[in-house]
Amino acid sequence: MGDKYPVVKVAAVQAASVFLDREGSTAKACRLIREAGGNGARVIAFPEGFIPAHPVWYHHHPATSAVSNKLATELFKNSVEIPGPEVEALCAAARAANAYVVMGVCEKIPNTIGTMFNTQVFIGPDGTVIGKHRKIMPTVGERLVHMGGFGDTLGAVKTEFGPVSGLICGENSNPLAIFALTAEGTRIHVMSWPNHFPSSGDPMRNRVAVDSQAFAQMSKAWVVSACGTVDEDMIRRLEVGPEAGRFLRDPDRCGGSVIVSPGSRVVAGPMGAEEGMLYAECDIEISIRMKLRHDFAGHYNRPDIFQLQVNRAAPRIYTVHDEPVALPPVMPQEGGRRLPQREAPRLPAAAGGRPRRHGARKRAHTRHGKRR
């Protein structure tokens, strides 16, 4: 009989946030999760920063303007804590839909003021958070409000269909990030995108199509690209002039959600600027046929020439002297084995390490402890 690989129905949600309204955006997301689950979707992908919005005002206003400062403050006030009541509502909706959900949120750390992350939350069909990914490098105006994530949230999550991964906007074209997820065996990859790119660049839908097909070609995974879109309430709240208003209402500038097969073929979409959902039946067995040609993390690579190292440690910005540091509850896994913790490297004297005496040699001992 041999192994069997499933056919997984996926959904790419294209919708506008309830702009800078955390509770309203959460309620809308839960409704869309239930709708997609009712239509049989087992993986449901959402746009970047769907709750409560993405900081697109920096495309239209100076960074230090009164409008930008006001909207950035509202972004923080409406950002999501993990765990928190909004995530609990999303978990309940995922459980009711019996689906995996990848939700784009603006995340803040509980009990803090001022720091935010651009985050994808991964939720399982049992209604639990199974992972999250913080965008490792904010792009353009995001750098004014978002902190970059670290390697501790970069990686695929385990599902009943195999590894599922996600990246946000521009990092979907980062070659090393793509290879890292390819090496982790991702089978379904979610790309989360905002509702438009800056007016100085190409329309977002062009980049979405290129990156989605390129990722599929390199990874041999199914790619689900979920884009945001624009509504009139958002345009009003952005307080833009006539020219920017025409730009935002241009149907070629918004949306563009698409689903791509492991053979790099577009199987659903691209969408226009409308709200809606794309669906596709993802046959995981197609990935096998594609990887028999090119497995870039396996037989179609040269590990003696190319190697990638990922740092899964998150740096600590604040420590207290002599405070015990708890070890991470789960050590990184490699090939199903638990990796031993590595001893910290010896620092040179200039960096605070202990100086080693010139000419010092290791001592060798016999069984009875005498020098040889």
N, C-alpha and C positions, 0 to 999 in steps of 0.2 A: 504493500500500500504506500509506504513512504510518508514523508511529512506533508501536511496540508497547510496552505496559506490562505488567509481569509480575504474576502472582498469587503472593504470598509466604506460605508457611505459617509462622505464628509460634506460640510457646509461652510462656505465663506460668507460671513455676514458683512454687508455693505450698508452702513447707516450713519447718520449724523448723531453725535452726542446731544443730550439735553445740555446745552453749552454752559459749562462751569456750574452745573447742578449735580452734585454727587448722588443725592437720593433719586432725582429724576432719571439720571443716566442709568443707575442701577436697576430701577424698575423697568426701564425700557430694555435693558440687557436681559433681564430675567424673562420678559415676555418673548423676546426673540429666541432665547435658548429653548423655551417650551415649544415655540413654533417649529424650530429646526428639529428638535427631538421628536415632535409629533409627526414629522415627515420622514423619520427614520434615520436622521444623521447621528452617527456615533462619535464624530469629532467635529466640533463647532469652533470656528476661528473668528476672532473679532479684530477690529482695527487697532492701531496704535493709540494709546491714551484715551480709549473710549470713555472711561470713567475718570474724571469728569469732562475732559477735553484735552486737546493737544495745544501747546503754546504757539499757535500759528500767527498771533498778533505781531510777533517780531518780523514777519514778512512784510508788514505794512506800517509799523510805527517804530520810531527810534527806541533803542533799548532803555534809555533813561527818561522817556516821555511819561507824562502823567497817566496816559491811557495804558501804556505797558506796565507801569508799576501797579496800577489798580487791578488790572486783569491778572498779573502774576500773584498778587496777594489773594485774589479770589481762588486762583488755582490751588494755592497751598491750603486755604481754608476748606476746600472741597476735595482734597486728596484722600487717598484710601490707606488705611492701616491694615497690615497683614499680621495676625488675624484682626478682624474687626467686623462690625455689623454688616457692611456691604458685602464682604467676602462670604459671610455666613449666608446671606440671601442668595448669592451666586451658587454656593455649594448646594443649597436646597433645590435650586432650579436645575442644576446639573443632575442631581439625584433623581428628580422627577422625570427628567428627559432621558435618563440612562445613557448619558453621553459624557465624553471628555470635552472640556471647555478650555480654550486658551483665550484669556481675557486681557486686553490692554488697559492698564491703569496708570495713573500718576500716583506713585507710592510715597508715603512719608513714614518715618520711623516713629513708633508710638512714643508719646510723652516728649517729643522734641518739637522745636519751632525752626523752620527755615530750610531744611534739607529735603530734597525730593529726588526720586529715581523714576526713570522711564521703564516700566516693568510689564512683563507678561506673567500672568498667574495661570498655572496649570491645575485644573480641578478634575478629579476622577468621577466616574459614574456612581460611586458610592457616596459622593458628597464630601470628599476630603480634599484638601490642598495637597497635591503630590509633587509640587515643585514650583519654582518661579525663576524667571530670567530677568536680570537687570541689564539694560542696554549698556555695553561696555564703554562706548564713547558717544556722548551727546553730539548732535549735529547742528550746525548753524545756530539759530536762536535758542535751541534747547540748552546750549552751554550756559545761558544766563540763569536758568532755573533748575537744571537737572545735574546731579552728580553721576559720574560714571560708575557702573558696577564693577565687580571683581570676578576672578575666575571661579569663585565658589558657586556662582549661579550660571555658569556656562556649561551646558551639557544636555544630553537627551534624557528624557524621563521614561521610566518603564510603564508600558501599558500591556493589555492583553493581546494587542496586535504587534508587539515589538516596540523598539525605541521610537519615540516621537519627540521632535525638537522644535525650537522656535528662535527666531531672531527678529530684530526690529529695524525696519526701514533700511538705512544705509549700511548697517552691518551685514545685511544679506549679500553684499558684494565684497566683504572682507575675505580674501582668499584663505587666510589661516583659520578664521572662524568656520568657514565652510568645510575645510579639511578636518577640523577637530570633530565636527558633528558627523561627517562622513565616516571618520574612524570609529565613532561610537555606534555606527550601524543604523543611523536614522532611517526610518521607512516612510514616515509622513512628517513633512516639515511645514510649519506655519510661519508665514511672513505677515507681520502686522505693519500697516502703513497709515500715515495721516490722511487728511482729506485733500490736501494739495501741497505742491512744492512752491518755493519762492518764484515770483514772477520773472526773475532773471534767468531761470533755467528752463530746460525742456519740461513739457507736461509730465506730471508724475506717472501717468498711465504708460508712457514710453519706458520709463525705468522699471516699472513693475513687471512689464512683459519680458524685458531683457533679463532682469535678475532672476525671475521665476524660471525661465527656460534654462538659463546658465546653471542655476543651482541644481536643477533636475539632471542636467547633463553630467555634472561633476559627481553628484552624490548617488544618482540612480534612485532617488526617493520621489514620492509624490509630493508636490508643492501646492499648498493652499494659501493664496495671497488674499488677505482681507483688507480692503481700503475703506477709509472714511469718506464721507461726502459732506456737502454744505447745505444748510437750510437758511431760511430768511431770518430766523431768530439769531443765529450765529452772526450773520452779516450785520445785523443791527447792533448787536453787542460789541462787535469789533470796532465800531465807529470809524469806518473807512470812508474815503471820498468816492466820487463818481467813477473814477478810473479803476480803482481797486474793486468797487462794486461790480463793474462790468467783468473784470477778471474773474472774480469769484463765481459769477453766474454763467461763465463760459462752460458749457458741458464737456469740452475737451480738457479742462483743467482739473476736474475732480473725478473721484472714483477710479474705475479700472480694475476691479477685482477679477481674479483669474485663477483657474486650477489647471495644473500642468502634470502630465504623466512622467514616469521615469525615463521615457523615450524622448522627452523634451517637447512633446506635442501638447498644444492647448486643447483641453477636453471640455472646458466650460468657460464662458466669457470670451473676451473681456466685457465687463459691464460698462454702461455709460455713467452718467452722474446721478442716476436714480437710486433710491433706497431699494433694497431687495436682498435676495440670497442666491448664491450659486450652489448647486449640488453636483456631486460626481461619485460614481462607484469606483473605488480604488482597489484594483486587483494587485495584491502585494506580490503575486507570482511574476508579474511583469518586471519587477526589480531584479529577480533572479536572471531573467533572460538578458537584461541590459548589463548586469554585472559580469556575466560570462564573457562579455566583450572587454569592458573596462571596469575593473574594481580598483579605484584609485587608492583605497586603503588596504589593498590586498595584492593580488597577483599582478596588477598593472601598475606597480610602483617599485621603487628601488630603495628599501630601507637602509641599504649601505651608503646611499647618497643623500637621501632626504629623510629628515626626522623633525618632528614637531613636539615641543614640550609645553604643556599647559600647567600653569601655577594655579592650583585650586585653593590656595590659602588666601584668606581675607586679612589685609593688614589691620592692625589695631592702632587707632590714632591716640588713644588714651589708656594708660596703664597706671596702676598704683604699686609702689615699691613693696616687695614681699607679698603682694596679693597672689594667692594660688591661681594659676590659669587652668581652667578646665579644658581637657582634651575634647576635640570634636566627637560627638556621639557616634558618627559613622565615618570610618576611614575610607579613603578612595579605594575603589575596586579595580582590579586589573585581571581580566580573564576569569572572573568569578572568585578570585582569591582575595583575602584581606591583606592589604599591604602593611608591612611593618613600618612603624614610625622611624623616620630617618633622623640621625643625630645632626644637629645644626653644624654647619661648616665652621672651622676655626677661622676667626677673623685675623687679619694682619694687625700688628701692633698699632699702626696708625689709625685703625678703625676701632680700637678699643679691645682688641684681643690680647691674649697673653703672649709676650715675646718669647720666641724659642731661642735657646742658647746656640751660638754659632758652633757648629761641629758636633752637636749633640746626636747620639746614636741610640737606637732602641736596644735594650738589653735582652739577650737571649738566655733562657734558663733551661737547666736539665730537669728531669722528673723530680729530683730531690731538692730543687731550689738553688743549686749552686750555679755560679756563673760559668759559661763556657768560654 
